[in-house]
Amino acid sequence: MVLNQTDVPAFPKINAIVRANGTAEVVVAGNSRNVKAAESLQQLRDNALSLVVREAKTLNRPVRVQVDDPEGQGELIVNPDGTKESVSYVAKALRRRVAEASTPTAAPPAPAAGETIPAPINDEPITDVPGTVPLATGTSMTLTPETTSTPTTEAQEAPTRRSLKETSFLVSAPVLEPATKGWRGALTRLGFRMDPSEVEMAEREDIRTVSQHWPGPRTVAVVNRKGGANKTPTVVMLSAILARYSGAATCAWDNNESQGTLGWRTEKGSHDKSVLDLIDSSQTLLSPSTNAAEIANFVHHQTADKFDVLRSDENEEGDHEVTAEEVDIAHQVLTRYYRLVIMDSGNTARAANWRRMIDHTDQLVVPVTAIEDRAEAARLTLQTLESRGGHDAELARNAVIIVSESTDAKRAMSGDALKRAKDEAQRIADGFAPYVRAVVRIPYDPALVNGPIRYEALQPATQRAWLAAAAAVASGF
């Protein structure tokens, strides 16, 4: 992840303190962590940096760190790969000299008779502070009363005092909450406050990401040109997680050109309305006088997972196919009533409603089951979008790939079959990784295979994996 310096958040607040007595600590959101002792000051700095790098890896992004060591103070940005860049730095030697130059000193006592005056000791040149010019080797400067009482221009401009506008007494980051899971959580509940593990910190970061509110509505398209690629379960799970954690009004829309399956895998409301009914009533729904609750006449609310479903036309005798203009109308209605719209899709990338869906999309998601033909169909879908250029190509480059382990490989529960399923999922995930923004793997879960899909019915490992997938999607908003 590459961010500009101004884009790196200040949370969590991190301080790295290295002392002249050979001790050091790294304080993360108020929690102190001792640094391993070292034989040299530089080794001590490196040991402190390793703790900061570990924090950056846990958060999977760069972090800011305030540094205070015997030679100076400043701010660094540390990346998960261990690289760092300086934001600011002031050498303590320069600060002492500026203070001494700003304070008049009494004249030294006259030497006694026969006393030898020692030669002046020249300071080492300062080369690590911007704006300072070291004296040439072998030269010296004699301070006169004038230069002692009046600091030089360079000294006056040195950053020895900050403006009150740059200072605040408010804490810039919340205190890190203690561990709640695993043995660390158990000890915390017994009264021994423990910091959360890296695994729990990563989960908290994903929760923070999916809990955010973003300005304006967002549209997510879930696409794959091959049936059986897990498109509908992906739509349901992303809708459930984002609605549950963010509290944003969320609608899952079955944008199949004829009859889709999203309505079969979700809870049915007290009516039989579909997208065609919503389009027919669009003029009323878009009227300024219409109450927001009227949308409930056309969507099917999921009582446990807190999102709504707009079904496709389920009239088996009908032959209506949704047009591009009808997609525009339905999208205009839904983005008035919902902050987030997640669209299921058919298998025809040439269909008018499919192409118009892409025009409205902010984030593309491509689900794949770990079977060769599904993966190949996903590749062709991305290739088609990339070849069209412009907005379509940008969606393909920033897509999120969700790889689910094959159900076929799970039917034989031997160790070898299980390993083959995981290896195949990893092979496909690695194959997509260089070409998209994110790839997330989902373990097999029987609750996703048949019948209505409910978040609470999933195994804990599956819930955690889908949370990571939703966080990858939300980070693109």
N, C-alpha and C positions, 0 to 999 in steps of 0.2 A: 504494500500500500504506500503510495507516494503522496504526501501532503505538503503544501506550502507551510512555512513557519507559522503564519497567522492562522492556519486551519487546525493546528495541533491543539486540542483542548487542554485546559488547565487541570482537569480532573483525571486521576486523583492527584492531590498535591504531594509532590515528592521533594524531599531535601536530602542531599548527600553531604554529610559533615565529616571531614577528615581532620584530625587533630595532630599537633606536633609531637604529642606524647606517644604516638604510634597506635592510637585507637581510632575507630571510625564507626559511623552508623548511617543507615539509610532509613528515613522516616517516610512511610507511605500512608497518607490520609490519617496522620496522627499515630500510627503504629510503628514503633521503632524496631529495627532489625540490625543486630550487631554484625559488623563486617569482620571477616576472617583476618587475623593478624598477619603482618608481612614484615619482611626485612628492610624494605625501603619505602619511602613516601610514594613513589610511583606505583609500586606493587599494591600498596594500600588503596590508591586511587582505582587501580584496575579491579580489585576485589569489590569495591563499592559499586563500580560501574556494572559488574556482572549481575548484581542484585537488581539494578535498574533495568538492564536488558531483559532479565527474567520477567519483570513486571510488564515490559513492552510486549514480550512474546505472549504473555497471558492475555493481554488486551488485544493482541494482534493489530497493533497500530503504534506509531511513535508516541512518546510521552515527553513532557517537560520536566526538568529537574533543576532545582536551585542548588548550586555547588558552593561550599564554604570550606576552604582548606588553608593551610598556613601561608600559602603564597598569594591567594586572591579569592574573590567572590564573583559569581556570575551565574548564567543560565545556559543550559544545554538542551538540545533536542536529541533524544536517544531513540534509535530505530530498533525494531525486533531483530534485525540481522547484526546488531552490535555497532553499526556505524553511528557517528554522532556529529553534530554541527553546533557551533557556538552561536548563541543569540546575543550575549553580552558578557563582558569580563572586565574586572578592575583589579589590578595588582595591589596587594596590600602595601608593598614597598612604596609605590607611588603615593598612596593615600597618606602614609606617614610623613613622606617628604613634603607634601603639600601643606599638611598641618604644621610641620615645623617651620616651613617658609612663611606661613601666615602669622606666626607668633613671634613678636620681637624678643630677642634674647639679650641677657645682660652681657656686657663686655667681659671677656675672660680676664682674670687677674694677671697683673704684670709678672713676668718671670723673675724669680729671685736672682741675685747676683751669682753669676757662674752657672746658672741653670741652662741646660740645652733644650731648645724648643724642638719637639719632634716634628718630622715632616708630615704634612697633611696626608690622610688616607683617602684616596679617591674611591667613590662608590662604583660598583659594577654598573655598566650601562644597562638601561632598561630597554629591552627590545620587544617585549610582548604586550605593550600597551599602545593602542592606536593613538597617533598624534605626538608621540615622544620621539625625540631625536637624540641618540646617544652621542656623547662627546667622543672625539677622535682619540685613539689610543695615544697615551703619553701626554695629553693636555690636561690642564686643570683649570678650575674656576675659583677665584677668590671672592667671597661674599663681602661686599661693603655694607655699611649701615643702610645705604639706600636700598640695596637689593634685598637686605634682610627684612626691612620693615615693609617693603612693597613687593608682593608676590609677582612673579612673571606672568605674562599673558597666558602662557600654556598652563600654569598652575591655576590661574583664575578659571579657566575653562574646564578643568578636570572635574569629573562628576562626583564631587565630594558631598553634595547636598541635593536631595530630590525635592521636586515641587510637591506641595500638599495635594495637588490634583492627581498625582500619581500614587498616592498613598490611601489605603483604606484599612479600617479596623475590622471590617467584616471578614469572616472566614470564607475563602473562595471556593472551597470544596467540602462536601459533607463528610462526616466522620465515617470511616469504613465500619460497616456493621460486622459483628462477630460471626463466626461460622455457625451454620444451621444444619449442615449435612455431615454424614460420616462420623468417624470417631472424634473429629474436632468439634462437630456440633454436639455430640454427646457430652464431651467435657464442658462445653459452654453451658449446657443446661444444668450441669452439676455445680456451676459457679466458677469454673476456670475459663476465663475469657480467652478464646483462641481465634487467631486470624483464619479466614477461609482459605481452603486449598486453591491451587491454580485451577483445578477443574471447576470448583464452585465459583471462582471469580470469572471464568469464561462463561459460565451459564448466566451469571448476573449481567455480564456485558451484553449477551444476546437478548436477555429480557429487557434491558434498557433500550436496546435498539428497536425491538418490536413495539415498545410502549410509547415511542415518540409520537408527537403530532406534527404534521407537516402542513405547510400552507397550500390551500387549494386541493381539489380532488386528485386522485391518482388511479390509473387504470393498469391492471396487470393482465397480460394475455398468456394463457397456458396452451402451448401448441406442440404438436408432433403429427406428422403426416401418416403415421401408422396407428391403427387401432390397437388397443390393449397395451398402450404405453404408460398407463397410470395417469392420464390427464385428469379424469374426474376425481379420483382420490386426492390428487395434488390440489385441485381447486378447493375441495372441501377442507383439507387440512390447513392450507394457507389462510383461508377465510376464518376458520375457527380460532387459530392462534392469534392472528392480527386483531380480530374482533375482541377476543378475551383480554388480551394484554393492553391494547391501546385504547379500548373503549370507543373506537371510531365506528361510526355507522358503516357497515360493510355489506355489500351485496354480491353474491355469486350468481353470475349470469350465464346460462347455457346458450351460447351463440352458435349452436349447430344449425346448419342451413335448413334442416327439416326437423327430425326428431332426435334429441340427444338423450343421455342417460343420467344427467345430473339429478333430475327429479326422482329417479328410482333409488338413488343412493342417499337421499336426504328426507327430512321430515315434511309431510304434506300438511298444508294449512286447511282451513275450513272451506275452501273454494277450489275451483279448477282453473283459475286464470293463468294465462301464459304471456309470453312476450307480445303476441299478436293483440291481446286485449289491452296491454299497456300502450302499444302503439296507437290503437284505435282511440284511446282516451288521453292521448298525449296533450291535446290542446287544453283540456281541463286541468291536467296535472301540471302544466307549465303556467297556468294562470296565476297571477300574483295573489289572488284571493283564495286559492286552494290551501287548505290546511295540510301540514306536513304529514299528519297521520293518515291521510287518504291513500298513501302509497301501500298501506297494508292490504288494500283490496286486491292487489296485483302480485304481491310477493308472498313467499311461504317462510315464516319465521322459524328458526331453529332454536327451540326453547333452551337447550342446554349449552349450545355453542355460540349463541348470541349474534348470529348473522342471518341475513335473509337470502332467499333463493328466488331468482326469476327463471322460471322454467321455459323450455322451448315448447313449440306447438306439439301436443301429443295426440292430435286427431289423426288416427290411423287412416281414415278415408280422405283426408285432406291432401292436397298436392302443392301447398304454398311453400315457396322457398324464400327465406328472408333476403331482402335486397340491401344494397349498400345504403340507399336512402333511409330504409327502415332502421338500420344499425345507427345511423346518425341521430334519428329521432329518439330511439330508446336510450342511447348514450346521453343525450341532452337531458332527458328526464332523470335518469339514474344519478348523474353527477350533480343534479340539483338537490337530491334527497340524501345522497351518500357521499362520504369522504373517500371511500375506497370501493372500487369495482374490480372484481376478479372474474375474468371471462374464460369459460370453457370453450372448446372449439371442435369443429369437425375435422375430417381428415383431408379435405381438399383445399390446398393452398391457392388454387386458381379461382375458387368461388368468390363471388362479389362480397358477400358478408365477411368472409375470412380476411380479404385484403383490406376492407374498410375497418375491421377490428384493429389491424396492425397500424392504420393511420392514427387511431386514438390511443395507442398503447404507450405507456411511459416505461414499463419494465416487462421484458420478455422472460418467460420461464419455459424451459423445455424438459419435460419429464421423460425418463428412459428406464425401462426395465432391462436388467442385465442379460439381454438376449441380442444376438447379432443384428437381426433385421430391425428391431426397434432402435438400436443405436445408429444403424445406417440411415433409417428414416429421419432421425433427429439431425444427423449430419447434413442430409440433403435439404432439410427444412432451413437450417442455418445458412447453407450455401445459397439457397434461393433468395433469402433475404439480403445476404451480403452482395449478391450480384445486382440487386436492384439499386444499390447505392443510397446515399442520403440518409433519411430517417430509418429506413429498414435496415441498412447496413450497420448503423450505430446501435440499433436494438440487438442485432446479432452479436456484435463485439462485446456488449455489456450484459449478455444473457446470463441467467443462472440455470445450470444443469442439475437436475435432481435424479440421481441414479438409485433405483430400488433393486434390491436383490431379487432374483428370479424365483417365482413361486414353484416353477417346475423342478428346479434344482433342490428345493426344500422338501419335496415329497419323500425322498430317501434321506432319513435323518442320521445317516452314518457320518462319522467324522470326516471321511474323504469327500462325501457329497457336500457337506457344509463348507469345507475349505474351498472346494471348486467354485461354489457359488460366490463366496467372498472374493476369491481371486479374480473371477470374471468381472464382478462389479468394480473392483479396483482397477482392472485393466481398462475398462471403458471410461471410468472417471479420469484416469491419467491421460487417456487419449484426447479427451475434450479440454482438459485444463489449460493448454497453451492458447486456446482460441476464444475463451469466454472470460467473464469477470469472476465467476465463482462456480465451484462444483461441490455438491453435498451428497453424501451417501446415506441411504435409508435402509435399515435392516428389515428383513421379512417380518410381517406381522399378520396373523390370520384375520385380525379384526378389519383389515383393509381389503380382504378378498371378496366377500359377498355381503349383501344386505346393506342397511343404512350404516353410514360411517359416523362414529362418535369419538371425539377426542379422548374422553375418559375411558373408553374401552381399549385403548392402546396400551402396550407394555411400556414401562418407564423408559427403556432405552429407545423405543420408537418415538415416544413423546419428545425426548431430548433431541433426537436427530431432526425431527420436524421443526422444533424450535430453532435449531441452527439454520435450517433451510429458510424459515420465515425471516430470520435476521439477515441472511444474505440478500433476500428480496427487498426487505425494508431499507437496507443501506443504500439501495439504488434510488430511493425516493428523493 
